Amino acid sequence: MEIKQPTQLDHILTMTHRNLLKTWHNPDDISDVVMQPVIFTLLFGYLFGGAIAGSVHAYLPMLVTGILVQSILNAASGSGQQLREDINAGVFDRFKTLPISPIVPLAGQLMGDVLRLLISGIMALVTAFMMGWRPTVSPLVLVSVLLLAVFVGWSLSWVFALVGLMVKNAALIGSLSMIIILVLTFLSNAFIPTKTLPHMLQIVVRLNPVSLTITAIRTILQTGQWESNAFVVLLSSGLIIVIFMPLTVLAYRRFS
């Protein structure tokens, strides 16, 4: 009887399973993506809701999209840090001796990290809902918004994975990622109306890709329709994957 040889997809699924098992046995690895959306939603909502929108309830439609995207970015950044921790522990040295494609360990790691992205996005939406936010769109549209945010985060995971391969210190990766995320989100339309900013900052905010993503998600949540900006975000995320996936594989071959 002929034995079927495992395909590359089988290898990737095996690596994904390995990453999910690691998360299951080390729940501390996802504690940040669980707690961060909760803490930031409560903190920003009750501190800034009255000052910016007149009340917490009126501020929630703006806040929920900002927290959703910020949480997804935070979850995506964890891919680089976890990848570097595995490399420093010697796990990837073993993977490189196996008869598998170089993309398999990377793809398995990042496919498993989709769970982090989903948990982070769900926590952001659930926390806002418990604070009084009520979406005016159908559950199907709400799911599509979550999936769009997760896809954006997954595309950026490849960027952070490349950083994880280039920077040798896992703690430094976490610190740099946090600084980048805070700068990108606070220099966007995530938490305040753009029109309240000085003119030069308004230009910066409008050019910020995070603002484009947040605007696209807000439009979907307000109208229930995918406008052109949502498709721009979708295509841009696909382009990021096309560019950074081969770069990350190349870096893995050279630096890990």
PyMOL commands that set and color helices and strands:
alter all, ss='L'
color gray80, all
select helices_A, chain A and resi 8-25+27-53+56-88+91-96+103-112+114-130+139-166+170-186+194-196+199-207+209-223+228-255
alter helices_A, ss='H'
color red, helices_A
deselect
rebuild
show_as cartoon
